[in-house]
């Protein structure tokens, strides 16, 4: 069954354009516009939004049909079929670069025109469905990643509240001290000023803590920027360290200085570090091992990439599960959903790096990921 389509005809020969319009009517399509100029074809396509454009290659005006087709595809994603008498190698090569949905040589019969239009419309519908499903998948992945961050941050709520409370209490204490220094006839303005300055500094520290937490939890668009990896790691560790201490877990950090910067999204890479350190803590808490320590190391690997290691002395990973732990929804935790490590690997892959796990001897797990220096980073 023929799908009725709204078609625009771009043809420099008026008689041929009339014949094509009549052919289209005979096979069940409607013509919504006819022009002989490439510039006008682009404007008509944008304003009238036809389902399909039948485009001659040789046109009047400053641009030919190939350039017009490129602009139409780029600006409004309307499928274009070339109708032309030219089939030399150079013309075909240029035409193929415009990603046409068909190429029909003149003269042609109604059946040939019907077939190429049906195929173009079918391919366009399939492409649109693919773009819609891809966009929906990207939205779902972004929301799932955000929920993973929020879940992890929720587990650290007590630690975050404690960390914010410390500078707030310091603000109160210094403000009270400032008032005391200003009381009476022998007010000490110098000491009062110093106490006020300490209160201001602690207020800024509390604000910085809140900003770090918001940055990790927010559902921000992916933005690649130049990053100092060690600074990013330290910003995450400053949040998780109080909670690790509360659980009796020591945090050992060894960050190699003077590393090259990387290109990446700060929030996404913070999420990777947050998930890996939180997983390490969970593994330790599930183990009877007396060595309760998480080790974080950054260094350059032999291939010239930045390598980050998060190591624990927890229960370890069953060798049968080693190839499965990065699969979506695979989990060994009783209350886990199995998305944390899958999201981490997707993030590292998108940054041009690698993430893998290694069993640690005698017990525990070592997670490692590498990222290329900024000079080698491919902008997404």
N, C-alpha and C positions, 0 to 999 in steps of 0.2 A: 504493500500500500504506500502510495506516494505521500510524503510529508509536505504539506503546503508551506512554502517559505516566502518571506518578503526579501526580494532580491534587488540589488543595485547593479546596474550595468555601466561599466566604464569602457568606452569604445570611441576611438577617434573618427571612425567612418560612420556617418549618420545612417546610411542605408543598412550597414551591417548591424548597427545598434538596434534599428527598427526590426530587422529580421530576428535577432536574438530575443527581443522583447516578445515578438509573436510566438516564437518557439516556447518561451517560458510560459506564456498563457496556455498554449496547447497541452503542456504537460502538467498544468495545475498550479503554477506558481504566479505570484503577483510581482510586478515591477514597481518599486517605490521611488526610483530615481535613475536618471541617465545623464552622464556627463562625458565630455571628451578630454578633460584636463585632469592631470594628476593631483594638483593642489585642491581643485574643487572636489575630487573624489574623497580626499581625506576629510574635508569639512562636512560633506554630505554624510559620510559614514558616522562621524561623531554626532551629528545632529539628528539623523534619521534612524540610526541603530538598526540596519537591516540584519537579517539572519545570515546573509551570504553576499559576497561581492564577486561578480564575474568581471575580471580585469584583463584588458588588453595590455600588452607590454609597451608598444609604441603609442605614445599619447601626445596631445598638445600640451604646451606649458613647459615649465622648467624642470619638472621631475617626470620620470617615466613610470610605467606601471609597477616595476619592481620596487622602486623607492616608495611609491605610494602605498604598496602592500605592506612594506616594512612599518611605515608609520601607522597604518590602520591596525595592524596586529599589536604594535607596541602600545597604542593609546586606548584601544577599546576591545581588543581580543575578538575581533570579528573574523571569521574564516574567509580566505580569499582563494578563488580558483582562477588560474591564468587561462585565457582563451587567446591563442596567438597563432600566427602563421610561421613564426620563427622557432626553429629547433636546433640552431647551431650550438656547439659545445659551450661557447662562452655565455650565450643567453641562458641556456639551461643551468649552467653553474651559478650565475647570478640569481636566477629565479629560485633555485633551491635554497639559497641563503635567506630568502624571505619567508621560508617555512610555509609554502602554499599547501592548501588542502586538495589540490588537484591541478592537472596540466593537460589541457585539451587543445589539439591542433585543429585549426580551421582548414577546410570546412568540416562541419560535423553534423550528424543526424540527430533527430529528437531523442532517440534511444540512448545515444552516447551522452548527450547533455543530461538526460534524466539520471543516468547511472552515476556520472561524476558528481552531480549535485547531491544525490542520495548518500553517496559515500562521504562527501565532505560534511554534510549535516550530521551523519552518524558519528563521524570522528570528532566533530565539535562537541556534540552532546557528551561523548565519552570523556573528552578532555575537561569539560566543565565539571563533570561529576568527580573526576580525579582531583581537580584543584580544590573543590569544596571539601572532599574527604580529607585531603592533605591539610587544609586549613583547620578543619575540625580536630584532626589528630594533634596538630601543633598546639591548639588551644587546650585540649585535654591534657597533653603532656605538661604544659606550663602550669595548669591548675594542680595537677597531681604533684609536681615538684614543689609548688608553693605549700600544699597541704603537708607534704613530707617535712618541709622546713618548720612549719608551724607546730607539727606534732613533736618534733625534736625540741623546739624551743619551749614547748609546754612542759616537757620533761625537766627542763632546766629552770622552771619558773622560780622555785625557791632560791636557787643560786643567784639568779638575776636580781630578784628582790633584795637579797642580802647585799649584793655588790652595789646596787643603787643606794641602799639604805646607809651604807658606810659614809659616802661623801655627804649625804644629806644630814646625817648626825653631826659630821664635822662642821658643816655650815652652821648648824644651830649652836654648837659649842663655841665656835669662833665668834659668832654674832653676840652671844652672851658675854664672852670675854671682852669684846669691844665695848659693850655697854658698861661693864664693870670698870674698865680702864678710863672711861670718860666720866665716871661718877665722882662726886666730891670736889673739894677745892683743889686737890692735887691731881687733876686729870693728867694721864700720860698719853698724850696725843700720838706719840710715836708707836707705843705698844698697841693702841687702839687701831691705828692705821694698819699695822702688821696683821692684826687679827682680822680686820675687814678684808685685806688682800688674800689671806688664807681662805676666808669664807668664799670669796669670789672664785678662787682657783678650784675649790672643792665643788662649787656649783657647776663650773665648766666641766669638771670631771664627770659629774653625774649626767650632764647633758650628753657628753661624748658616749657614755655607756648606753644611754637610751638610743642614740643615733645608730650605734653599731647593731643593736638588737633589731631596730626597725629596718635597717638595710638588709639584714639577712632574711627577715620575715616577709618583706614586701614582695608583691608580684610585679616586679619591674620588667620592662622590656630588656632583651639581651643587648648589651652595649660593650663592644670590645674596646679596650683602652690599654694604654701602657701601664703595667703593674709591676711593683716590686713584690715578688712572691713571699719573701720573708715577712714583710709588713702585713700581708693578707693573712698569713698563718698566725702571726702574733695577735691580730685583732680577734680571731676566733678563739685562740687559746685563752685570751684574757677573759672571755665569757665562760668557758667551760671549766677553767681551773678551780674556781671556788667549789663547784659541784663535785669535781673529782676529789678534792680535799675532804669534803664532807663524807664521801664514801670511803675514805681511807686509801685512795689511789694516788700514788706519786706520779707527777708529770715531769719527765726528763726531756729537755729540749736542746737540740744541737743544730743550729741553723748556720750553714756555711756563709760567711760574709762575702760581699763583692760579687754576687751572682749577677748575670745579665738579666735585664727586665724581660717580661713576657708580655704577650698580647692576649687579653682575655676579658671575660665578664667577671667583675669582682664578686657579685652576689652569688653567681653560680659556683665559682671556685670556693667561696666561703662555705657553701652548702656541702661541697665534697668533703672539706676538712671537718665540718661539724658532724657529718654522718659517720666518717671513719673513726673519729675520736669517740663518739658516742657508742659506736659498735664495739670498740675496744673496751670501753668501760663495762658494757653489758657482758662481754665475754669473760672479763675478770670476775665480775660479780656472780657468774654462773660456775666459777671454778673454785676448787678448794686449794689452789696453789697459793702459797704464802707470799709469793712475789707479786705484789699488787702495784704494777708500774705500767704506765703507757709512755712509750718513747716516740718522739717526733723528730725526724732528721730531714734536713734539706741539703743537697749536694749536687755537684755536676756529675753526670754519668759519662762513661767513656765515649759516647756518641755526641757529646757536646750539648745534651739536653739537661734541663733542670729536673732532678729526681727528688720526690718527697716520699718518705717512708713513715708509716704509722704502725707501730709494733706493740703487741700486748703479750702477756703471759697467761692468757685465759684458757678456755677449754679447747681451743684449736678447732680446725675444720676437718671433718671426715674426708679422707682422700677421695672417696666415692662422690662427694659433693663438690669437690674443688672446681669442676667445670660447670657447675649448676648455680653457684651462689650469685652470679650476675644476671640470671634469668629473671624476668618479671614474675612476681608472686611466689618465688621460691624462698622459703624461710625455714629456719630451724628454731625460731623463737616461738614460744607458746602464744604470745599476743601480737606477733609481727604480721605485717601484710606483704613483706617480701619485695618492696619497691625501692628501698634506700640505695642498695648497691647497684641496682639496675639503672637508677637515675644518675648515680655517680659516674658509671661507665659511659652513659650517653653524653654527659657533660664533658668528660675528658676527651671522648672521641670527637666531639664538636670543636674542641680546642686543638685538634691535631696531635693529641697525645695518646698514651696507653695507660690502662689501669689493670693491675692483676694482683693475685693473692699468692702467698707462699706459706706453706706450713713452717712453723718455727720449732726448732729443737731445743729442749725436749718437749715443750708444750707451748701453745699459743699460735698467733697468726701474724704475719707481716704483710700489710697492704702497701703497694707501691704504685705511684703514678709518675709519668714523665710528661713534660711540656716543652715544646721547642722555644728557644729564645725569640724575642720579638722580631729580630731581623729575618727569622725563618717562618714566622707565623703567617698563615694564610687568612686574610680577612674574610669572614663569612658573608 
